[in-house]
Amino acid sequence: MKKLVLLAGVIAAGLMGLNLTPARAYVIDGSVLDWGIDLSSANSKGYLDSHLPSGGLDTDTVTEDNADKYHKWTEVGPGWAYYNYFDAEAMYFDNDQSYAYIAIVQGLPISGYKVNGYPRFYPGDIGLDLNHDGVYEYGLDVREYDAADKKAKLFNNLTASNWQDVYYPAFSIANPWEIKSGSTFNWVDFVYSENQNSHYVLEAAIPLSYLGLSADPGAAISPLTVHWTMQCGNDYLNLPADVNPVPEPGSLVLLVTGLFGLAGFLAKTGLPAGRQV
């Protein structure tokens, strides 16, 4: 009996020593392979129709891929785009118990692009609307992120006056594009990838607590809208998404509790007479 009690204690102690903190659902590295998307398999600029996410906990997705492989110019929403530079391809959202994850696939490098002497057009900031009123009260600063530490500034308590409209008024449907003022709330994990087959990925992990949201079991589903466009407003993405409750990983905890309970029971009651352990 002593051996059994000792064995139960050793196993329980070993399990208690494990790191039971769940791993993140996505690695924030600018690759969307863990979202089920292979950018390298798109054989020319702009073709992602057959490369939608195949995995994820409960992935929300919006795509905007109107590329025409037979023409130099491509109609991509409110305006015309030069090749792939102003084509917003797709946006993805997911969550685990601790983080909200965002991935955006589009054609602009972080330095923007200059066309025939016109002003340089830059990629915009990421907006999050949790109040469902068309105002993005949270914003993620895209271009001024810390590339070395892979961090970006998250702003909160933003109003409509904190956001800048797109360059072309005719494309106002794409508003807003950039945070023009506001106070930094916190830093979050963020990457703006290098060129991947003429595409660039914006990828972020935002702690749900920073957004005042919870994915604990029993929590209500929390809807939000994620928005992104570029300075000119030629193309944009709006993604209605949900933060879904996620069960806690409790199986190992239950096993540990059971082993301790078994050890305590055996130590208290002993084994029937004539039995040896």
C-alpha positions as CSV (number, residue, x, y, z in Angstrom):
1,M,0.0,0.0,0.0
2,K,2.8,2.4,0.9
3,K,4.3,1.8,-2.6
4,L,1.0,2.6,-4.3
5,V,0.5,5.7,-2.2
6,L,4.1,6.8,-3.0
7,L,3.6,6.1,-6.7
8,A,0.4,8.1,-6.8
9,G,2.2,10.9,-5.1
10,V,5.1,10.8,-7.5
11,I,2.9,10.9,-10.6
12,A,0.7,13.7,-9.2
13,A,3.8,15.7,-8.3
14,G,5.2,15.2,-11.7
15,L,2.0,16.3,-13.4
16,M,1.7,19.3,-11.1
17,G,5.2,20.3,-12.2
18,L,4.2,20.4,-15.8
19,N,3.4,23.7,-17.5
20,L,-0.3,23.4,-18.0
21,T,-0.6,26.8,-19.5
22,P,-2.1,26.3,-23.0
23,A,0.1,27.2,-26.0
24,R,-1.1,30.1,-28.2
25,A,-3.4,29.1,-31.0
26,Y,-1.2,31.0,-33.6
27,V,2.4,32.0,-33.8
28,I,2.8,35.8,-34.5
29,D,5.5,35.6,-37.1
30,G,4.0,36.9,-40.3
31,S,3.4,33.5,-41.7
32,V,-0.2,32.4,-42.2
33,L,0.5,28.7,-42.6
34,D,-0.9,28.1,-39.2
35,W,-4.1,29.7,-40.4
36,G,-4.3,27.2,-43.2
37,I,-3.0,29.6,-46.0
38,D,0.0,28.9,-48.2
39,L,0.9,32.2,-49.9
40,S,3.7,30.5,-51.8
41,S,1.2,28.4,-53.7
42,A,-0.4,31.4,-55.3
43,N,1.3,31.2,-58.7
44,S,0.9,34.8,-59.6
45,K,-0.2,38.1,-58.0
46,G,-3.5,38.2,-56.3
47,Y,-4.8,34.7,-56.5
48,L,-5.9,33.4,-53.1
49,D,-9.4,32.1,-53.8
50,S,-8.4,28.5,-53.2
51,H,-6.2,29.2,-50.2
52,L,-8.7,29.9,-47.5
53,P,-8.1,28.8,-43.8
54,S,-8.6,25.2,-43.2
55,G,-7.9,25.2,-39.4
56,G,-8.5,27.4,-36.4
57,L,-10.7,27.2,-33.4
58,D,-13.6,29.1,-34.9
59,T,-12.1,31.2,-37.6
60,D,-14.0,34.3,-38.9
61,T,-13.0,35.2,-42.5
62,V,-13.6,37.8,-45.1
63,T,-12.0,37.8,-48.5
64,E,-11.8,40.4,-51.2
65,D,-10.0,39.0,-54.2
66,N,-11.2,40.4,-57.5
67,A,-7.8,40.0,-59.3
68,D,-8.0,39.6,-63.1
69,K,-5.0,37.7,-64.4
70,Y,-5.7,38.9,-68.0
71,H,-5.3,42.6,-67.4
72,K,-2.7,45.0,-65.9
73,W,-5.3,46.9,-63.9
74,T,-7.5,45.2,-61.4
75,E,-10.8,46.4,-60.0
76,V,-10.7,45.8,-56.3
77,G,-13.6,47.7,-54.6
78,P,-14.1,51.4,-54.6
79,G,-11.1,52.2,-57.0
80,W,-8.6,50.7,-59.4
81,A,-5.4,49.1,-58.2
82,Y,-2.0,48.9,-59.9
83,Y,-1.1,45.3,-59.9
84,N,-1.4,43.9,-56.4
85,Y,-0.3,46.9,-54.4
86,F,-3.7,48.2,-53.5
87,D,-5.5,44.9,-53.3
88,A,-6.7,43.9,-49.8
89,E,-7.0,40.1,-50.1
90,A,-8.3,38.7,-46.9
91,M,-8.8,39.1,-43.1
92,Y,-9.0,36.4,-40.4
93,F,-10.0,36.5,-36.8
94,D,-9.8,33.9,-34.1
95,N,-9.5,33.6,-30.3
96,D,-8.4,31.2,-27.7
97,Q,-9.0,31.6,-23.9
98,S,-6.5,34.5,-23.6
99,Y,-5.9,36.2,-26.9
100,A,-7.7,37.6,-29.9
101,Y,-5.7,36.9,-33.2
102,I,-5.9,38.9,-36.4
103,A,-4.2,38.2,-39.7
104,I,-4.5,40.4,-42.8
105,V,-3.2,39.6,-46.3
106,Q,-2.7,42.5,-48.7
107,G,-0.3,43.9,-51.3
108,L,1.3,47.0,-49.8
109,P,4.8,47.0,-48.2
110,I,5.1,48.9,-44.9
111,S,6.9,51.7,-46.8
112,G,3.9,52.2,-49.0
113,Y,4.0,52.9,-52.7
114,K,4.3,55.9,-55.0
115,V,2.5,56.0,-58.3
116,N,3.6,58.4,-61.1
117,G,4.7,61.1,-58.7
118,Y,1.5,61.1,-56.6
119,P,1.7,61.0,-52.8
120,R,3.0,57.9,-51.3
121,F,0.1,55.6,-50.2
122,Y,0.7,53.8,-46.9
123,P,-1.0,50.8,-45.2
124,G,-3.5,51.8,-42.6
125,D,-4.0,51.0,-39.0
126,I,-6.2,48.2,-37.7
127,G,-9.5,49.3,-36.1
128,L,-11.7,47.3,-33.7
129,D,-15.3,48.3,-33.0
130,L,-16.7,46.6,-29.9
131,N,-19.7,49.0,-29.4
132,H,-21.2,48.3,-32.9
133,D,-21.7,51.9,-33.6
134,G,-19.3,52.3,-36.5
135,V,-16.6,54.0,-34.4
136,Y,-13.4,52.0,-33.8
137,E,-12.6,52.7,-30.2
138,Y,-9.5,50.4,-30.3
139,G,-6.8,50.9,-32.9
140,L,-3.5,49.1,-33.6
141,D,-0.7,51.3,-34.9
142,V,0.7,49.4,-37.9
143,R,3.5,51.5,-39.5
144,E,5.3,52.6,-36.3
145,Y,5.6,49.2,-34.8
146,D,8.7,47.9,-33.1
147,A,10.1,45.5,-35.6
148,A,12.9,44.3,-33.3
149,D,10.6,43.3,-30.5
150,K,7.6,42.5,-32.7
151,K,5.4,44.8,-30.8
152,A,2.8,47.5,-31.8
153,K,0.9,50.1,-29.9
154,L,-2.7,49.5,-29.0
155,F,-4.8,52.6,-28.5
156,N,-8.2,52.7,-26.7
157,N,-11.0,55.1,-26.0
158,L,-10.8,56.4,-29.5
159,T,-13.5,58.5,-31.1
160,A,-14.3,59.3,-34.7
161,S,-12.2,62.5,-34.4
162,N,-9.1,60.3,-33.5
163,W,-9.2,58.7,-37.0
164,Q,-8.0,60.1,-40.3
165,D,-10.1,59.7,-43.5
166,V,-8.7,58.1,-46.7
167,Y,-7.0,60.3,-49.3
168,Y,-9.8,60.2,-51.9
169,P,-13.1,61.5,-50.7
170,A,-14.9,59.4,-53.3
171,F,-13.7,56.3,-51.5
172,S,-15.2,57.3,-48.1
173,I,-16.8,53.9,-47.8
174,A,-13.3,52.7,-46.8
175,N,-12.9,55.1,-43.9
176,P,-11.1,55.4,-41.6
177,W,-7.5,54.5,-42.4
178,E,-5.1,55.8,-39.7
179,I,-5.0,56.8,-36.1
180,K,-4.1,60.5,-36.1
181,S,-4.2,61.1,-32.3
182,G,-4.8,59.3,-29.1
183,S,-3.1,57.8,-26.0
184,T,-1.2,54.5,-26.1
185,F,-3.0,51.9,-24.0
186,N,-0.5,49.1,-24.2
187,W,1.9,47.1,-26.4
188,V,0.8,43.9,-28.1
189,D,2.5,41.3,-30.3
190,F,2.5,42.3,-33.9
191,V,4.4,41.5,-37.1
192,Y,4.4,43.1,-40.6
193,S,5.9,40.5,-42.8
194,E,8.4,40.8,-45.6
195,N,7.4,40.2,-49.2
196,Q,5.7,36.8,-49.7
197,N,4.9,36.2,-53.3
198,S,3.9,39.8,-53.7
199,H,1.8,39.7,-50.5
200,Y,2.4,41.1,-47.0
201,V,0.8,39.8,-43.8
202,L,-0.2,41.9,-40.8
203,E,-0.5,39.6,-37.8
204,A,-1.4,40.4,-34.2
205,A,-2.2,38.8,-30.8
206,I,-4.2,41.0,-28.4
207,P,-4.9,39.9,-24.9
208,L,-8.6,39.7,-24.5
209,S,-8.3,41.5,-21.1
210,Y,-7.0,44.6,-23.0
211,L,-10.3,44.7,-24.8
212,G,-12.4,44.1,-21.8
213,L,-13.5,40.7,-23.2
214,S,-13.5,37.2,-21.8
215,A,-13.5,33.7,-23.4
216,D,-14.0,31.9,-20.2
217,P,-16.4,29.0,-20.2
218,G,-19.9,30.3,-19.7
219,A,-19.1,33.8,-21.0
220,A,-21.3,35.3,-23.6
221,I,-20.2,35.4,-27.2
222,S,-18.8,38.9,-27.9
223,P,-19.2,40.3,-31.4
224,L,-16.9,42.9,-32.8
225,T,-15.9,44.4,-36.2
226,V,-12.3,44.5,-37.4
227,H,-11.4,47.1,-40.1
228,W,-8.4,47.8,-42.3
229,T,-7.7,49.9,-45.4
230,M,-4.8,51.8,-47.1
231,Q,-4.3,55.5,-47.3
232,C,-5.9,55.9,-50.8
233,G,-8.9,53.9,-49.8
234,N,-8.7,51.8,-53.0
235,D,-9.6,48.6,-51.1
236,Y,-10.7,47.8,-47.6
237,L,-11.8,44.9,-45.4
238,N,-14.5,44.9,-42.7
239,L,-14.8,41.6,-40.8
240,P,-17.7,40.9,-38.4
241,A,-16.3,38.5,-35.9
242,D,-17.0,36.8,-32.6
243,V,-15.0,36.1,-29.5
244,N,-16.2,32.6,-28.5
245,P,-15.9,31.0,-25.0
246,V,-13.2,28.4,-24.9
247,P,-13.2,25.5,-22.3
248,E,-10.3,25.4,-19.9
249,P,-7.8,22.5,-20.4
250,G,-8.8,20.6,-17.2
251,S,-8.1,17.0,-17.9
252,L,-4.7,16.9,-16.4
253,V,-5.9,18.9,-13.4
254,L,-8.7,16.3,-12.9
255,L,-6.2,13.5,-13.2
256,V,-3.9,15.1,-10.6
257,T,-6.8,15.6,-8.2
258,G,-7.9,12.0,-8.7
259,L,-4.5,10.6,-7.9
260,F,-4.2,12.6,-4.7
261,G,-7.7,11.5,-3.8
262,L,-6.8,7.9,-4.4
263,A,-3.6,8.2,-2.4
264,G,-5.5,9.8,0.5
265,F,-8.3,7.1,0.4
266,L,-5.8,4.3,0.5
267,A,-3.7,5.8,3.3
268,K,-6.9,6.2,5.4
269,T,-8.6,2.9,4.8
270,G,-5.8,0.5,3.9
271,L,-6.3,-2.7,1.9
272,P,-8.4,-5.8,2.7
273,A,-6.7,-8.4,4.9
274,G,-4.5,-10.9,3.1
275,R,-3.7,-8.6,0.3
276,Q,-0.1,-7.4,-0.3
277,V,1.1,-4.5,-2.4
